[in-house]
Amino acid sequence: CLERLNRPDEAREHFAAFKRIEGDMKRLDELLSAGVARPGDPAPRREAAAVCRRNGQTQEALRWLRGALEVAPTDKLAHAALAD
């Protein structure tokens, strides 16, 4: 639509955001698989929380951080991310 309205700069910005979100969704799928493969490792859950937070999904990010702390209650990085 923006290209048809002769607004190519805006079109590029929106397309770049779309590609970033698309990449984030793919990464979330990978992190979900990693969490299943390594159930005691909080790292995939922390990274999933960061992806969700970057995309404005605060509640989902909190859910992922709670999951990280369930499997590793003393994980300092998860605590720090939760404090942020």
C-alpha positions as CSV (number, residue, x, y, z in Angstrom):
1,C,0.0,0.0,0.0
2,L,2.7,2.4,0.9
3,E,4.6,1.8,-2.3
4,R,1.4,2.4,-4.3
5,L,1.1,5.7,-2.4
6,N,4.6,6.6,-3.5
7,R,6.0,6.4,0.0
8,P,8.9,4.0,-0.5
9,D,10.9,5.0,2.7
10,E,7.9,4.1,4.9
11,A,7.4,0.9,2.9
12,R,11.0,-0.1,3.5
13,E,10.7,0.6,7.2
14,H,7.6,-1.5,7.6
15,F,9.1,-4.3,5.5
16,A,12.2,-4.3,7.7
17,A,10.1,-4.6,10.8
18,F,8.1,-7.4,9.2
19,K,11.3,-9.3,8.4
20,R,12.6,-8.8,12.0
21,I,9.4,-10.1,13.5
22,E,9.4,-13.0,11.1
23,G,12.9,-13.9,12.2
24,D,11.9,-13.5,15.8
25,M,9.0,-15.9,15.3
26,K,11.4,-18.5,13.7
27,R,13.8,-18.0,16.6
28,L,11.0,-18.6,19.2
29,D,10.2,-21.9,17.5
30,E,13.9,-22.9,17.8
31,L,13.9,-21.8,21.4
32,L,10.8,-23.9,22.2
33,S,12.5,-26.9,20.7
34,A,15.6,-26.2,22.7
35,G,13.6,-25.9,25.9
36,V,12.1,-29.3,25.3
37,A,15.4,-30.9,24.4
38,R,17.1,-29.4,27.4
39,P,14.4,-29.1,30.1
40,G,16.8,-28.1,32.9
41,D,18.5,-25.3,30.9
42,P,17.1,-21.8,31.6
43,A,19.0,-20.2,28.7
44,P,16.4,-20.9,25.9
45,R,13.6,-19.6,28.2
46,R,15.6,-16.4,29.0
47,E,16.2,-15.8,25.3
48,A,12.6,-16.4,24.5
49,A,11.7,-13.8,27.1
50,A,14.0,-11.3,25.5
51,V,12.4,-11.9,22.1
52,C,8.9,-11.5,23.5
53,R,9.9,-8.3,25.3
54,R,11.5,-6.8,22.2
55,N,8.2,-7.4,20.4
56,G,6.1,-5.8,23.1
57,Q,4.8,-9.1,24.5
58,T,5.4,-8.3,28.2
59,Q,3.2,-10.9,29.7
60,E,4.6,-13.6,27.5
61,A,8.1,-12.5,28.4
62,L,7.2,-12.8,32.1
63,R,5.9,-16.3,31.5
64,W,9.1,-17.3,29.9
65,L,11.2,-15.9,32.7
66,R,9.0,-17.6,35.3
67,G,9.7,-20.8,33.4
68,A,13.4,-20.2,33.5
69,L,13.3,-19.7,37.3
70,E,11.2,-22.9,37.7
71,V,14.0,-25.0,36.2
72,A,16.8,-22.9,37.7
73,P,15.7,-20.9,40.7
74,T,19.1,-19.3,41.3
75,D,19.7,-18.3,37.7
76,K,21.1,-14.8,38.1
77,L,20.5,-13.8,34.5
78,A,16.8,-14.7,34.7
79,H,16.5,-12.7,38.0
80,A,18.2,-9.7,36.4
81,A,15.9,-9.9,33.3
82,L,12.9,-10.1,35.6
83,A,14.1,-7.1,37.6
84,D,14.4,-5.1,34.3
